[in-house]
Amino acid sequence: MGKIFAALISACVLAWLGPMCARLPEEPARVAGSTAAPAAEAPAPLAAHPPVAIATYRMKKMFEARGSRYLIYVIRANPADVPAVDMRMILATKIKGALVEQDAGAAAQTLAPGTTAYAGLSVSTVLIDEMLAGPEEPGTELEWSLSYRFEGDDPGARRCFQLRALPRRREPTGILWRALGESRECGPGGR
């Protein structure tokens, strides 16, 4: 009799709980205090524009001296049809791969669509004179890192351009550049 009564109770429980179990959500309910975070959304893709680039140019004379520093100019070009905004540039001086000096532009700038402009940062005269007088050694270079965004990009979006080059003396007093490479990848900190 006990076995029949136990079977009857089991059948009633299954008949009562069965429909409720069939309606459970596919994802388990969150437990109060759970630390599970929702999946992060992928950043919106940047609009397609020709990138801003920087380039060196042949100089007929030596760099402009300001005290114990040379002012070294490059050309920035914005071929896009929208302004490049929040432009910031850093010039790193490296000797045999070691960073020995760095100069950064003071404030963010804007470059109008379809325009070019000179931009200059400084390097100590001692370092440039050492580069000009010394042999071409791996890791001895000037490295410009440009970061910017185009008008219409999200405020936190960054686009980048990096140029590496070595100055070489041009007779009688000018400067030639040996191109060492360029990149459009943004490094740590958006540069």
N, C-alpha and C positions, 0 to 999 in steps of 0.2 A: 504494500500500500504506500509506503514511504517513497518508493521509486516512482510510482505513478504520480504522486503529488509533486515531487521534484521536477519531473518531466513537464507537468502541467504549468508549474511556475516558470520554467525556462521558456516554454512556448509563449506564455503571456508577455514575458519581458521582451523577447525578440519581436513579437507582434507590435509592442508599444514603442520600442526604441528603433526598430528597423527604418521606418519612414524618416525619423529625425536624423539618423546617421547618413541617409542618402542625400540630405539637403545641406551637409557641411560644406563650407567654402573650400576651394581648391588650395588656397594658401592658409597655413595655420594662423589663427588669431594671435595678435601680439599680446604678449604678457605685459601687464602693467610694470613699468620701470625698465622695459627692454631697451637696450642701447643700439639695436639694429638701425642703421641709417638708410634712407632711401637712396637708390642708385643715382649717382651724379650725372647730370646732363652733359653731353659733349658740347664743347664751345662751338658757337656758330662759325661756319667757314668764312674766311676773309674774302671780300669782293676782289675779283680779278682786275688788277691794274698793273701796268708795267712798273717794275720796282725803281725806287730811287737808288742811284749809284753815286759813288765818289771815285775820282780818278786823279792821278798825279799828272804833271805836265812838265815839258822841258823848260828849264830856266836858263836864261842867258847870263845871269849873274848869281852871286851867292845869296843865301837866305838873308832876309832882313833881320838885323841884330837889334835886340832891345836889352841893353845891359848885358847880362851873362847868359842870355837866352836868344835862340833863333826862333822867329815866327815862321812856321811852315804851313803853306797854303795848299789846299786841294780844291778840286772843282766838284760841287754837288749838282746833280742833274735830276729833275723830276719830269719824266716824259709822260706822266699820267695826265688825265683831264680833270683831276681834282687836286686841291692843295695837300701837300704833305705837312702834317702838323705835329707838334710836340717833338720836334727833331732835337736829338741830343747826340753829341759826338765826344768820343774819348780817344786820345792819342797815347798809345803805350810804346815806350822805348825798351827794346830787349837787346841784351848783349849775350851771345852764346846761349840763348834760350831763357835767360833769367830776366825778369821784369825789373828794370833799374829806375824807371821814372814813368810818371803818368800825368797827363794834363787833360782836363775836361772843360767843355764849354760851360759858361756861367749860367745861361738860361735857355729854356726851350725856344726853338725858332720855327717859323713856317716858311715853306718854299712853294711859291705859286705854281699852278699847273703849267707844264710846258716851258719851264725856265731853268736856267743854270745860275749858280752863284759861287763865288769863292768863299772858303771858310778856313780860318787859320787857328792853329794851336801851337804852343811853344814847347821847345826842347832845349835843354842846357847846351851851350856852345861846346863844352868839353866832350859831351857824348857824340854830337854830330861830327866834330873834328876827328874823334877816334874812329867813327864809322867810315869817314871819307879817306882817312889815311891807312886804315887797316885792310886786310884781305877780306874777301867774301867768305864768311864763316856761317855754317848752319845755325839758325836761331838768332842771328844778329839782324835786326830789322826794326822798322817802324810799323805799327799796326793801328789803323784807324777803325774804330767800331762805331757805327751809326745806328741809332734806333729811332723809329718814327711810327706814325700811323697815318692813314689817309683820312681826310674828312669823311665822315659817314661810318668809319669803323667804330666798333664798341670802344668806349673810353679806356678800357684795360687792355685792348689789343696792341700787340707790338709787331712790327716788321723790322728787319735788321739787314745791314750790309757791312761786311768787314773786308778791308783791303790791307794787304801786307806788301811792303816794298822796301828796297834798300837804296839810299842815295849814293850816287857815284859822282866823283868830280869830273867836270867837263872843262876842257881847256878853252880859254885861259882861266875863267873864273866861274863858269856856270855849273849847273847840276843836271845830271841825267838820273833816271830812276830804273832800277832793275825790278820788274814785277815779280813777286813771289807767290801770289795767290789771292783769291777772293772767295767770299762765302756769303750766302743769304740766310744762314742759320742763326737763330738767336741763342746766345749762350746763357749762363746763369744770370739771373736778375734782369732778363729781358734785353740783354745786349749781346 
